[in-house]
């Protein structure tokens, strides 16, 4: 790739998931049908809430595609969470103030860090491709899209991009308890280097801003929540285009296929 103007990935499939904090506990108990048969039933017990919703969004993308997981195992996995670990961090700070280091859960770093989502998805897919987290801040969605567009690795057929975030953000008291009713959102995009039968859109960087007419213009710092809600509400067979201005224009074109009727809720 000699310049961004040549960057383009084809959207093989996509899925969304959203749930209030109170509903996440039930989602932890259900693993996707495509997970390895020897995966422990409590695999998601200590996972961050954004990881749980990321799994649900990827499950929706795989199921709606009509293909099995093997079709998606040769994709790298990039996760772009927004403020992951916020709830666990609040609880941890309270426990540390009371009991010091011994009071800290050993699950904190592996389950609530930037890499946690991509690592969990890699295990569930039994993937041998690279996986990593990007962003982590309010700009994580755009940073994730750009990372997916620019990432190339020998043996990879493309990239999974998983963007997650809360809206509204959790409001915590001094003990780390949540005082409001935040909703966690996740979007899973299966992006491939080459087009295939049934492709549902594309991600590309356009140099000429006048060459596109987006349906939805996003600000640089908008997170996955709005993207999740808009894509989930897309009628079957309808296409739309999202755009982010960043030098040129980063665009995501997406169509909801006839088979992609049920968004995880």
N, C-alpha and C positions, 0 to 999 in steps of 0.2 A: 504494500500500500504506500503510494508516494505522497498522498495528501488526503485530508479529511473529505474532500469532494468526491473521492472514490469509495468512501466507506458506506456499506449497505449490508444489512442482514435481513433474512426473510423470516417472518413470523410463522413458525410451524404450528404452534398451538398456544393457548393462553388460558389462565384461570384466575379467579378471584376468590377471596374469602374474607369474611368480616364477622366479628363477634364481640359482644360486650364482655367486659372482664369477668362478670359472674358466670358466663357460659363457657369460659376457657377450660375450666376443670373437667367438664364432660368430654371435651375434644381431646384431652390428654389420654383418655382411655381407649381411643380408637385409632388404630394404625391403618394406613392404606392397604388395600388388598394386594398391591404389587410389592409391598415390603418383603424382604427375605423371610422365609418361613421360620427361621430360627431367631428372629428379632424378639427381644424380650417385650412382653406386654406392657411393662412400665417404662419403655424407652423414653417417653416424653414426660415422665413424672416430674423431673426437676428442670425441664427445659424452660427457657424464657417464653413468655406469652407470644412474642413475635415469631419465635421458632414454630410454635404450635400452629399458628395461622399460616405460616409459610408452607408447612407440610400440607395443610388443607388446600391451599391455592395450587400447589404443584399437583396434588391428587386430582383436582378439578381439570387442570390442563391435560393431564395424561388420559383421564377417563373420557373427556370430551373429544379427544383426538381420534378415538377408536383404535389406537395402537397400544401395544404393550410397552412396558418400561424399557425393554431392550432397545427400542427405537430412540430413546432419549439418553442412554447411558454414555454415549460418546460426546456429550456436551459438557464443557466446563461449567462450573457453578459459581456465579457471582451473587452474593447477597448484599443488599444495600439497606440496612435497617436505619431507622431514625431514633436516636436516643435509646438504644437497646439497653436493658438492665436497669432502667430507671426505678421500677418497683422493687426489684431485688436489692438495688443499691440503697434505697431508703431503709429497708429492713436491716440490711447489713450494718449500716452506720449506727442504727439504734442498738443493735446487739453488741457491737464493738464498744460503744460507750458504757455498756453495762458489764460486759464480761471479757473485754480485750480480745486478743487473737484467737484463743480457744473457742470463742463463741461464733466464729466465722464459719459458714458452711463451705465444705470443700468443693461444692458444686458451683460456687460463685463464678470463678474464672472460666472453666470449661463450658458452662451453660449460658452465661450472660455477657459474653464478650463479642467483639465485632465478627470473629470467625465462627461463632457458635452455630448460626443458621446454616451456612454453607456446609459445615462439617456434618451436621445432623442429616441434611438432605443427601450428602454424598454417601453416608452409611446406608440410608434407606434405599437409595438407588443401586447400591453395590457398585458405585462408580470408581474408575481408576483415573479419572481426569482431574485436572487442577480444580481446587475450590478455594475461595477466599472472600473476605468481607471488605467492602469499601464504604467510604462516607462515615456514617454514624451520626452525622449532624443534620441540621435542617436542609442541607443541600444534597442529601444522600441519593435522592431519586435521579437527578441529573447526572451526578457523579457515577452512579451505577450504569446508567444508559451509555454514557461516554466510555466507561470501562469495558462494557460488553462490546461496543462497536469497535474499539481499538485492540481488543485482545485476540491474539492468534497463537496457537500452540499446535505443534505437530501431533497429529492423531486426533485432534478435536474436530468435530463436524460443526461446531458452533458453540453457543453459550446459553445456559439458563441464566436469566436475570430475575432475582426475587427481591422485590421492594416491599418494605413493611413499615408500619408506623401507627401511632395512636391519633385519634381525633374524636373528642378532645383529648389533650394530654392528661395523664393521671395527676391528680392533686393529692399529695401525701401529707399526713400529719407527722408529728415529731417521732412517732413510733414506726413510721413507714407504712401505715395503713392507708388505703385509698379512700378518699372522702367524696369522690364523685363517681360517675358511671362512664368511664372512658370506653371507646370502641376501638378495637385493634383491627387493622386492615392489612391485607397482603395481596400482591399481584405477582403472578408467575408468568414469565414470557419465555417460551422455548424458541430461540433464535438460531437459525442455521445459515451457513455460508452460501448454500445454493438453494434455489427454489425447488419445491416439490409439489406433487399433486395435492391439492387441498390446502395450500398455504393461505394463511389468514391475514396477511399484511406484510409490512416491512418496517425496519428501523433504519434511518439513514440521516446523514448530515448533508444539508443543502447549502451551497455557497450563496445562491441567489434568493434572497428573501421574497422577491416578487413572483417567484415561480410556483409558490404554493398558496393555498387558501385553506388554512386549518379550521376545523370545526371548533377546536378548543385550544386557546392560547394559554399557556402556563407561565407563571413566574418562575425564575430560577430556583427559588427556595420553597416551592410547593412540594409537599411530600406525596407518599403513595396513597393517602386516604382519598383525595379527590379523583385520582386516576382510577382507583379501585371502584369507587361508587359510579363513575361515569361508564366504565367498561361493563360493569355488572348490569347496568340499566339498558345497555345497547340491545335493541330488538334483534331477533334472529334474522340473519341475512343482510343486516344493515352495516355499512362501513362508516368509519369516522377517522379523523386525523387530529392528532395532538401535536403541539409544537412548542419548543422552548428556544428563545433567542439567546444565542451564545456565540457571538462572532458572526457565524452564519445562522442557520436554523436547524436544530435537531428535531426530526419529525418521527412520529410513530403512527403508522397507518394500521388499523385493526378492523377486522370483520368478525362478527359473531356468526359462526357456522351454524347450520340448522341443527347439528348434533349437540351444539354447545348451549343448551337451553337452560341448564340448571346451575346457577352460581351458588357456591357455598355461602350460607348465611348464618 
